[in-house]
Amino acid sequence: MKLIFNKEDNNDITVKIQQGTVAVDFTYTEMIKQLLEDNTIDDTDFGNLSDDEKENLEEMLNKVSEIFAEEEIEDEQQVDEE
C-alpha cells in the first residue's frame, strides 16, 4: 500500500491512498482493505512534511502494520487448532 502525504499552506496534512495506479482520497476503509490483502505499507511519499512529522507518521504506520501482523498470527493459530 502506498500513502501520499502533503502539507497544505494552512499546515493541514492531506493523505491520498494509491489504488492501483490512481491516487484517491484516503479512507480508513480502503486502508484496512489493503492491509488485509497485503500487510505492507511501503513506498510512502511524505511530500513536504518536516522530519519530525515524517518520523511520527512512520512510527504510527509501523504500529498499525504490527497490529495487522498480530491479528494474522492469531488467525493462523486458530486455524491450526481446528
PLY file of the C-alpha trace (Angstrom):
ply
format ascii 1.0
element vertex 82
property float x
property float y
property float z
element edge 81
property int vertex1
property int vertex2
end_header
0.00 0.00 0.00
1.25 3.44 -0.85
0.22 6.55 1.06
0.87 10.06 -0.21
1.08 12.89 2.33
1.09 16.59 1.58
1.17 19.63 3.84
-1.12 22.43 2.69
-0.38 26.16 3.05
-2.60 26.28 6.16
-0.48 23.45 7.71
-3.24 20.84 7.27
-1.87 17.47 6.19
-3.77 15.70 3.43
-3.47 11.99 2.65
-4.13 10.07 -0.53
-4.01 6.31 -0.91
-2.90 4.63 -4.09
-5.50 2.31 -5.62
-3.78 0.56 -8.49
-2.23 3.38 -10.48
-4.59 6.11 -9.22
-4.25 8.15 -6.01
-7.64 8.62 -4.31
-8.74 10.41 -1.16
-7.73 8.46 1.93
-10.37 6.44 3.76
-9.82 4.11 6.68
-11.98 1.53 4.92
-9.65 1.43 1.91
-6.57 1.35 4.15
-7.93 -1.61 6.14
-8.98 -3.41 2.96
-5.49 -3.06 1.50
-3.81 -4.08 4.76
-5.96 -7.22 4.96
-4.97 -8.13 1.40
-1.27 -7.41 1.91
0.05 -6.09 5.22
2.71 -3.83 3.76
2.99 -0.08 3.87
5.78 0.81 1.52
6.89 3.49 -0.85
5.22 6.15 1.31
5.54 9.65 -0.11
5.87 12.20 2.69
5.90 15.16 0.30
6.85 18.39 2.04
6.44 17.21 5.65
9.10 18.02 8.23
11.48 15.33 9.50
9.61 15.22 12.84
6.27 14.76 11.08
7.74 12.01 8.89
9.19 10.25 11.92
5.89 10.39 13.82
3.93 9.10 10.83
6.40 6.27 10.20
6.08 5.22 13.85
2.28 5.25 13.63
2.26 3.29 10.35
4.61 0.68 11.84
2.28 0.25 14.82
-0.73 -0.18 12.53
1.14 -2.78 10.49
2.17 -4.63 13.67
-1.47 -4.84 14.77
-2.45 -6.47 11.48
0.53 -8.84 11.73
-0.54 -9.90 15.25
-4.11 -10.49 14.04
-2.81 -12.60 11.16
-0.76 -14.75 13.55
-3.75 -15.21 15.87
-5.95 -16.20 12.93
-3.37 -18.75 11.75
-3.13 -20.22 15.26
-6.92 -20.59 15.46
-6.99 -22.41 12.11
-4.21 -24.73 13.27
-6.16 -25.55 16.44
-9.26 -26.56 14.47
0 1
1 2
2 3
3 4
4 5
5 6
6 7
7 8
8 9
9 10
10 11
11 12
12 13
13 14
14 15
15 16
16 17
17 18
18 19
19 20
20 21
21 22
22 23
23 24
24 25
25 26
26 27
27 28
28 29
29 30
30 31
31 32
32 33
33 34
34 35
35 36
36 37
37 38
38 39
39 40
40 41
41 42
42 43
43 44
44 45
45 46
46 47
47 48
48 49
49 50
50 51
51 52
52 53
53 54
54 55
55 56
56 57
57 58
58 59
59 60
60 61
61 62
62 63
63 64
64 65
65 66
66 67
67 68
68 69
69 70
70 71
71 72
72 73
73 74
74 75
75 76
76 77
77 78
78 79
79 80
80 81
